[in-house]
Amino acid sequence: MGTAARFALFLTIVLGIWTGFHVWAWSRLSAFPAFTAVPHPARLAVFSLLWLSYPLGRTLLHNGWKVPGEALEMAGAVWMGVLFILCSWLLVADLVTGFGFLLPHHVLAARKLAVIVGLVLSIFAVFQGLRGPRVVRYEAKIQGLAPSFDGLRIVQISDLHLGSLLGRRWLEARVEQVEALRPDLLFVTGDLVDSEVAPVRPLVPLLRRLSAPLGVWGVTGNHEFYAGIEASTALYADAGIRLLRDSWAEVRPGLVLVGVDDLSARRQLGLNGDPVARAFQGAPDGTRIFLSHSPLRVKDAARAGASLMLSGHTHAGQIWPFTYLCEIPYPHQAGLYREGNLQMIVHRGTGTWGPPMRLFLPSEIVEVTLRRG
C-alpha cells in the first residue's frame, strides 16, 4: 500500500470514529426532554457544526484565514476533549443500567448524572491543560558509568506540538523552566511541531535559547513526518537542535547518544529496514543513551547495549480514560520501566495534542540524574 493510500485509510478511520462519537452522544442525549424540545433542524445544525469545527479550522488556517481558523480550531479541539469525556461517562451510565434493559426507569437519571460529571471533568481538564508542566525527577543507576558522569543531569522535553494552539507565550514559559534547571544535556524527543512547520518558524529564535554544555539533541516524532520531514528537520537545525536520525554521536569519551527517526511513523508509512540496528552500528563502547520518540523496540535497544532509553509520544493518554486505549499499541505508557540492564523513561509530554486539555495526566518536563550503579 502506497503512502497516499495509507493516509487515506488513516483519515477514513479517524473520521469514522469522530462521526461515531457524535452519533453516540446524539442517541443518548435524545432521552432528555430539553434536548428533543429543540427543533430537529437546529439540533442537526449544531451537531454538524461541532463535527466540522476542527477540520474546518485547520482548513481555514492552511489557506491563510488566521483569525477565524484559530477560533474554530480551538473550539473544535476543546469540543473533541469534551465529547470524549461525555461519551465515556454516558457509556458508564449505559453499563450501569444495562443499556436501559435492566433498569429502564433509571436511564434518564443515570444519563443526567453522566452529563453533569462529564461537564465538570471537562472544565477541570481544560484548567489542567492550561497549567504549565511539572518537573518530574528520576535517578538512573547505570552499571559501568564513568565516575566523571556520576551526577550528570539530563533534561528531556517532548511532544511540545508547537503551532496555532501552543505558540510564543506558552513556549517562552517552557524555555524559562528549562533554563532554570541548568541541564548538562538537553533532549527534545520528537513532535516539536504539530501539523505544519510554517507557524513554528517565527519561534526559532526562542528555541535557540535552549542550551546545555553537552549540547541540545533530538529525534523526530511522527508529527515531523506529517508536517513534512524535510521542512521539519530544517527547523530543528535552525533551532540548534542536533538530530540523531538512525545514527549515534559520542558527546564525550564513554558517553554515547543513539537516536532513530520515529518508529510509529515508519510503520504507518510502510518504511522498511531496521533503524535500531542501523543506529547502533559502529557505536563505541560506553554508556549508551537511546532516544526514540515512540516507546517501541525496547528489547532490541536492551540487546544493543543501551543503558537508558528516553521516549515520549503516548502523552499517557492525555485525557483519562483514554490511557487504556493507548496501552493497546503502547504498553509502556509513562514513567520508569526496566528491561534487563536497560532503564526506560516514557515522557507524558510537555504540551498537548488536539484538545488543550489533560485529565489526571499532567504534562511534564523530565530531569534525569545519572548515578553509578
C-alpha positions in Angstrom: 0.0 0.0 0.0 1.4 3.4 -1.0 1.8 6.4 1.3 -1.3 8.2 -0.2 -3.4 5.1 0.3 -2.2 4.6 3.9 -3.0 8.3 4.7 -6.5 8.0 3.1 -7.2 4.8 5.2 -6.0 6.6 8.3 -8.1 9.6 7.6 -11.2 7.4 6.9 -10.8 5.6 10.2 -10.3 8.9 12.2 -13.4 10.5 10.6 -15.4 7.3 11.2 -14.5 7.3 14.9 -15.2 11.1 15.1 -18.6 10.6 13.5 -19.4 7.6 15.7 -18.8 9.7 18.9 -21.3 12.3 17.6 -23.9 9.7 16.8 -23.5 8.0 20.2 -23.9 11.4 22.0 -26.9 12.3 19.9 -28.6 9.0 20.6 -28.0 9.3 24.4 -29.0 12.9 24.7 -32.2 12.2 22.8 -33.5 10.8 26.1 -33.5 14.3 27.5 -36.8 16.3 27.0 -34.9 19.5 26.9 -32.8 18.2 24.0 -35.7 16.9 22.0 -37.6 20.2 22.6 -35.1 21.9 20.3 -36.3 21.6 16.7 -34.6 18.8 14.9 -33.0 21.0 12.2 -31.4 23.2 14.8 -30.0 20.2 16.7 -28.7 18.8 13.5 -27.1 22.1 12.5 -25.3 22.5 15.9 -24.0 18.9 15.8 -22.9 19.3 12.2 -21.0 22.5 13.1 -19.4 20.8 16.1 -18.4 17.8 13.9 -16.9 20.2 11.3 -15.3 22.7 13.6 -11.8 21.2 14.0 -11.2 20.1 10.3 -12.7 23.4 9.1 -10.5 25.4 11.4 -7.4 23.5 10.1 -8.5 24.1 6.5 -9.0 27.9 7.1 -5.6 28.2 8.7 -4.0 26.3 5.9 -5.5 28.8 3.4 -4.4 31.9 5.3 -7.6 32.7 7.3 -5.8 33.1 10.6 -8.4 34.6 13.0 -11.4 32.5 12.1 -9.2 29.5 11.6 -7.6 29.7 15.0 -11.0 30.3 16.7 -12.6 27.3 15.0 -9.6 25.1 15.6 -9.6 26.0 19.3 -13.4 25.5 19.7 -13.1 22.2 17.8 -10.2 21.0 19.8 -11.9 21.7 23.1 -15.1 20.0 21.8 -13.0 17.0 20.9 -12.0 16.5 24.5 -15.4 17.4 25.9 -17.1 14.9 23.6 -14.7 12.1 24.6 -15.3 12.7 28.3 -19.1 12.9 27.9 -19.2 9.7 25.8 -17.1 7.9 28.3 -19.5 8.7 31.2 -22.6 8.1 29.0 -21.1 4.7 28.4 -20.8 4.2 32.1 -24.4 5.1 32.6 -25.4 2.6 29.9 -23.4 -0.2 31.6 -24.9 0.6 35.0 -28.4 0.5 33.6 -27.8 -2.5 31.3 -28.3 -0.2 28.3 -31.8 0.5 29.6 -32.9 -3.1 29.7 -32.1 -3.9 33.4 -33.0 -0.5 34.9 -35.3 1.2 32.4 -36.7 3.6 34.9 -33.3 4.9 35.9 -31.9 5.6 32.4 -32.7 9.3 32.4 -31.3 9.9 35.9 -28.1 8.0 35.1 -27.6 9.9 31.8 -28.2 13.2 33.6 -25.6 12.3 36.2 -23.2 11.3 33.4 -23.6 14.6 31.7 -23.0 16.6 34.9 -19.9 14.5 35.8 -18.6 14.8 32.2 -19.0 18.6 32.1 -17.4 19.1 35.5 -14.4 16.9 34.5 -14.2 18.7 31.1 -13.8 22.0 32.9 -11.2 20.5 35.2 -9.4 19.1 32.2 -9.2 22.5 30.5 -7.7 24.1 33.6 -5.2 21.2 34.0 -4.3 21.6 30.3 -3.6 25.3 30.8 -1.3 24.7 33.7 2.4 24.6 33.0 4.1 21.2 33.0 5.5 20.0 36.3 9.2 18.9 36.7 9.4 15.1 37.3 12.8 13.9 38.5 14.4 10.4 38.2 17.7 8.9 39.2 19.1 6.3 36.7 21.6 4.0 38.2 23.8 2.7 35.4 26.3 -0.1 35.5 29.8 0.9 34.2 29.0 4.6 34.3 32.3 6.6 34.3 33.0 8.5 37.6 33.1 11.7 35.6 29.5 11.3 34.6 28.1 10.5 38.1 25.6 13.2 38.8 25.2 14.3 35.2 21.8 15.9 34.7 19.7 15.4 31.6 16.5 17.3 30.9 14.0 15.9 28.4 11.2 17.8 26.8 8.9 16.0 24.4 5.7 16.5 22.4 5.6 20.2 22.5 3.2 20.3 19.5 4.0 23.9 18.7 1.6 25.6 16.2 -1.5 27.6 16.3 -2.7 26.3 19.6 0.6 26.4 21.5 2.6 29.4 20.5 5.1 32.0 21.6 3.8 32.9 25.1 3.5 29.2 26.1 7.0 28.4 24.7 8.6 31.3 26.5 7.4 29.9 29.8 8.8 26.4 28.9 12.2 27.8 27.9 12.4 29.6 31.2 11.6 26.4 33.0 14.3 24.5 31.2 16.9 27.3 31.7 16.2 27.3 35.4 17.1 23.6 35.6 20.6 24.2 34.0 20.9 20.8 32.4 24.2 19.2 31.3 22.4 17.6 28.4 19.1 18.6 26.8 17.0 16.2 24.7 13.9 17.0 22.5 12.4 13.7 21.8 10.1 14.5 18.9 6.8 16.2 18.0 8.3 19.7 18.3 5.8 20.8 15.6 2.2 19.9 15.5 0.8 19.8 12.0 2.6 22.5 10.0 6.1 24.0 10.1 5.2 27.5 9.0 3.6 28.7 12.3 6.7 27.4 14.2 9.3 29.2 12.1 8.9 32.6 13.9 9.7 30.7 17.2 13.2 29.6 16.1 15.0 32.5 17.9 13.2 31.5 21.1 14.1 27.8 20.6 17.7 28.7 20.1 17.8 29.9 23.7 17.7 26.2 24.7 21.2 25.2 25.6 23.3 22.8 27.6 27.1 22.3 28.0 27.0 18.9 26.2 24.5 20.1 23.6 20.9 20.0 22.7 20.0 16.8 20.8 16.8 15.4 19.4 15.0 12.8 17.3 12.0 13.2 15.0 8.4 12.3 16.1 5.5 11.2 13.9 4.3 14.8 13.6 7.5 15.8 11.9 6.7 13.3 9.2 3.1 14.6 9.0 4.3 18.2 8.7 6.9 17.3 6.1 10.1 15.6 7.2 12.5 17.9 5.2 10.9 21.1 6.4 10.8 19.7 9.9 14.4 18.7 10.1 15.5 22.0 8.7 13.6 23.7 11.5 15.4 21.6 14.1 18.7 22.6 12.5 17.9 26.3 12.5 16.8 26.0 16.2 20.2 24.5 17.1 18.9 21.0 17.9 21.1 18.3 16.6 19.1 15.4 15.3 20.1 11.8 15.6 18.5 10.1 12.5 19.2 6.4 12.8 22.7 7.4 14.0 24.9 7.9 17.0 27.2 10.5 18.4 29.8 10.4 21.2 29.4 13.6 23.2 32.3 12.7 25.5 34.5 9.6 25.6 32.4 6.9 27.2 29.0 8.7 26.7 27.2 7.8 23.5 23.9 9.1 22.2 21.9 6.9 19.8 18.7 8.0 18.1 16.2 6.9 15.5 13.5 8.5 13.3 10.1 7.9 14.7 9.2 4.2 14.7 5.4 4.7 14.6 5.6 7.0 11.6 7.8 4.4 9.8 5.2 1.7 10.5 2.4 3.9 9.3 4.2 5.0 6.1 5.4 1.5 5.4 9.1 2.3 5.6 11.3 -0.8 5.6 14.6 -1.6 7.2 15.9 -2.0 10.7 16.5 1.5 12.1 17.5 0.4 15.6 20.3 -1.9 14.3 21.4 0.8 11.9 21.5 3.5 14.6 23.7 1.3 16.9 26.0 0.1 14.2 29.6 1.1 14.9 28.7 2.9 18.2 31.7 2.8 20.6 31.6 1.2 24.0 30.4 3.2 27.0 27.2 4.4 28.5 24.6 4.4 25.6 21.6 6.6 25.8 18.9 5.7 23.3 16.4 8.3 22.0 13.2 7.1 20.3 10.1 9.2 20.1 7.8 6.1 20.3 8.4 3.7 23.2 8.9 0.7 20.9 11.7 -1.9 20.2 12.6 -1.8 23.9 14.1 -5.3 23.9 16.1 -4.5 20.8 17.6 -1.5 22.4 18.5 -3.5 25.5 20.2 -6.1 23.4 22.1 -3.4 21.5 23.6 -2.3 24.8 21.6 0.8 25.7 21.7 1.7 29.4 19.0 4.3 29.3 16.1 4.8 26.8 14.1 8.1 26.6 10.8 8.2 24.8 7.5 10.1 24.6 4.6 10.0 22.1 1.9 8.5 24.3 1.0 11.6 26.4 0.0 8.8 28.8 -3.4 9.1 27.1 -3.6 12.8 28.0 -7.3 12.5 28.9 -8.3 9.7 31.2 -9.6 7.1 30.5 -8.0 7.2 27.0 -4.9 5.8 28.7 -6.4 2.3 28.5 -6.9 2.5 24.7 -3.3 3.8 24.3 -2.0 0.8 26.2 -3.0 -1.5 23.4 -0.4 -0.3 20.9 2.0 1.2 23.5 2.1 -0.9 26.7 4.9 1.4 28.1 2.7 4.5 28.8 4.5 6.8 31.2 7.2 6.6 33.9 10.1 4.3 34.6 10.4 0.8 33.2 13.2 -1.8 33.1 14.2 -4.3 30.5 17.3 -6.2 31.7 20.0 -3.7 32.3 18.1 -1.0 30.3 16.1 1.6 32.2 13.4 3.3 30.1 11.6 6.6 30.9 8.5 7.4 28.9 7.6 11.1 29.0 4.0 12.2 29.4 4.5 15.2 27.0 5.3 18.8 27.7 2.5 20.1 25.5 -0.8 18.7 24.3 -2.1 17.3 21.1 -5.6 18.1 19.8 -7.6 19.1 22.9 -5.7 21.6 25.0 -6.8 19.5 27.9 -5.4 17.0 30.4 -7.4 14.9 32.8 -5.5 13.4 35.8 -2.4 13.1 33.5 -0.5 16.4 33.8 2.2 17.5 31.4 5.8 17.3 32.4 9.4 18.2 31.9 11.7 15.3 32.9 15.0 15.6 34.7 17.2 12.5 34.9 20.3 12.4 37.1 22.8 9.7 36.1 24.3 7.7 39.0 26.8 4.8 39.1 25.0 1.5 39.5 
